[in-house]
Amino acid sequence: MQANISAADLENFLLDKAPRAAYYIPEYITAAEEEYLLRQVYNAPKPKWTQLSARKLQNWGGLPHPRGMVPENLPSWLQTYTNKISSLELFGGNCANHVLVNEYNPGEGIMPHEDGPLYYPTVTTISLGSHTLLDFYLPLNRQLSDEEDQVPRTEEQRHVLSLLLEPRSLFILREDLYKNYLHGIRPLCQDTLDHKVANLEQCTARVEETLPRRTRVSLTIRFVPKVLKTTLFLGKKK
């Protein structure tokens, strides 16, 4: 496990082979912590799960909404890690208040997307149980300078780089890479690593190695700036 990391240490984990800014911290938590977190995820009440077509998820802290999120208290097992990540001063002086838990089975993924305006423009992810490859793409509507070529139309042509997210790692995405690129996970059962994996120097795997995927659980920890007071939903006194 990494020693306690402070905000001042964060630049040591900046990936120099990716647009700014991606940070990758391997072994951010211990194997015992990973086991504990997985146990808590799967002990959650069954109604807490939402089944989507290619993954299922749990939503903790409230449901983000353009008009504002009605906050819910995080359980202590998540609050510990939101506090730990917030100590890295990633959210403009605020504490993370929302966690999305995703479960990906082998062969499942998520299409290229951006996280949108409901969140502070920083996303942090702890991976549990398995690795994945997180892929980054140029969006179709990206504005290019006159000297640059037109944005390619196919997803494969727009692929810029990948990052290997290993079990127990912490990944931080912000700034230009967050705002001006799409990110997604291809629905594969295994990953063969190539030169477009930009953080292999920080990982134990190497180019041309093939890694079979297992079931992966991700904790996506973020800050939702627009939060409503719950009293707004209690109605008027009669």
Buried (B, 14 or more C-beta within 10 A) or exposed (E): EBEEBEEEEBEEBEBEBBBEBBBBBBBBBEEEBBEBBBEBBEEBEEEEBEEEEEBBBBBBBBEBEEEBBBBBEBEEBBBBBBEBBBEBEBBEEEEBBBBBBBBBBBEBBBEBEEBEEBBBBBBBBBBBBBBBBBBBBBBEEBEEEEEEEEBEEEBEEBBBBBBBBBBBBBBBBBEEBBEBBBBBBBBBEEBEBEEBBBBBEBBEBEEEBEBEBEEBBBBBBBBBBEBBEEEEEEEEEE
